[in-house]
Amino acid sequence: MRGGGPLVTSLQLTPGAPGTGYQILVFLHVLCAVGGFGVLIYRSFVLDMARRRGDAAVAGALYAYGQVSTVAEALVYGAGVFGLAAAAVGTAGVSFSDVWVQAAIGVYLAMVAVLHAVVRPAERRYRASLIELAQTPPMAPPGRPPQLAEMDGLSRRIGIGTAVFNILLIGALYLMVFKP
């Protein structure tokens, strides 16, 4: 059946359809994006839950989450590499000269910058403070361990950085889906 709206036309296989190489690169791009971004978007929630518990077992779990986050960050880099490779192939009407591709690259670079400049350093220090807190003997009610004040500030920094990261991710998804 011929015709239909733009969606139906774009889903049909045509002689100018993207090649297998392009489709594999896009598949790897999406796979890395789901695995990488899927873990990182919940970063501030995990840290906040750990802070509320504040015991040594949670500090160990938080360390394990840090290791998982490292793998997720590698997948985020893979998403960028495979996305660039798919655009370099230049099939399916995708090219570096497209404004949406340039904007998506800029948003991706901003996301990586927020991750490295704001979130990761604060998360590392947060984990260290939580471990110190877990090893500190309990204080009498009016006293408050100094690590808690530091963790409060780090938690806010991580929360703001993660929020900016997530908003940028939504922007990148918008650019890639709607190609404005």
N, C-alpha and C positions, 0 to 999 in steps of 0.2 A: 504494500500500500504506500503510495507516495503522498507527500504533503505533510500535514500536521504542523504543529507549532515548532518554534526553534529548538525546544528540548527534544522532540521526537527526531527532528532532522539531525541534531548533533549526536544522537545515540546510534544512528544508522551507520553501518559499515560502508565506507566509500573507498574508491581507489586511492584517495589522498589521505586515508586514515593513518594514524600514528603507527610507526613500526614497532616491532617487538622490543627492540632495544630501548626505545623511549618508554614503552609501557613498563618494562622492568625497572627502569630508573625511577619512574613515578611511583611504582609499587614500593620500592625500597625507601623512597622519600617519605611516603605516608606511613610505612611500617616503623621507621625510625622516629617519625614525629609522634605517633601514638605512644610508642614505648618510652620515649624521652620526656615529652611534655606531660604525658599522663601521670608520671611520677612527680614531676616538679611542681605541678599546680597546687598540690596539697602540702607543700613544704611548711608553710607557716602554721597550718593546723596541727601537723605532727609535732612541731616544736612546742606549741602551746599546750598540747595534751601532755607532753613530757614534763613541761615545767610545772603543771598542776600536780602531777604525781610526785616528782622530785626525788625519787629514790634511786639507789645504785642500779637496780635491774632496768629501770627506764633509761638510765644513762647508757647502759650497754645496748639496749634496743635502739636508742638514738644513734649510737655509733654505727650499728648495722644499717640504719636508714641512711646515714651519711655515705656508706659504701654503695648502697643501691642508688643514691643520688649521683654518685660519680659515674656509674654505668649509664644512668639516664642522661647525664650531660654529654657523654660520648655519643649517645644516640641522637641527641639534639644536633651535635656537630655533623653526624651522618646525614640527618635530614637536610642540613644546609648543603652539604657536598652533593648529595643525590639530586636535590632540587636544582642546584647550579648545573649539574651535568645534564639533567633533563632539558633545561633551557638552552644549553649549549648545542644539544642535538638539533634543536630548531624545528622539530616536526610538530604537528598538531597546532600550528599557528602560534606557537610560543617562541618568543625571541627576547634577547636582552634589550632590544630597542622598545619593547612594550613598557609603557609607564607603570603598569601594575607590577611587572616583574622587578623593575628598579625600586619601586616603593616597597615591595615585599622584601627585597634584599636589605634595604635600609632599616626596615622594622626588625628583621632578623638580627642584624648587627646591633641594634639598640637593645634587643632582648639579651643577647650574649654579654653586652657591656653591663647591663643591670645585674645579670647573674654574677659576673666576675668582680664588679666594683662594689656592689652593695650586699647581695645576698650571701654569697659563699664566705667572705671573710667574717661576716657577722654570725653565720651559722657555725663556723669553726670555733669561734670564741664562745658562743653560746653552749656548745657541747662541752668545751673545757670547763666552763663555769658550772655547768650542771654536774659534772663529775666531781669538781671541787666541793660543791654544795652537798653532794651525797656522802662525801668523806668527812664533812664537818659535823662535830657533835651538835645535838640540838641546843638551842638557846632558850633562855627564859622568855616568856611572852612579850615583854616590851622590847627585847632585842631582836634584831633582824640581821641575818647574815649579809655581808656586803655583796655577795654574789647575786642575791635576789634583785638588788637595785640595778646592777649591771645587766642582769638577764632581762629585766623589764625594758630597759633601753634597747637592748639587742633584739628583743621580741618585736618591739615597734618597728625597728629598722628592717627586720626580716619581713614583717607583715606588709610594710609599705613597698619594699622591693618586690615581694611576691605579687602584690596587687598590680604594680606597674608592669611586671613581667606578664601577668595574666591578661591585662588589658591589651598589651602589645600582641600577645598571642591571638586574641580575638580579632585584632586589626589584620594580622597576617592571614588568618583564616578567611576573613572577609575578602581580602585582596585575591587570594588564590581561588576561592569559590566563585565570586562574582566577576572578577577580572575587569574592574571598572576602567 
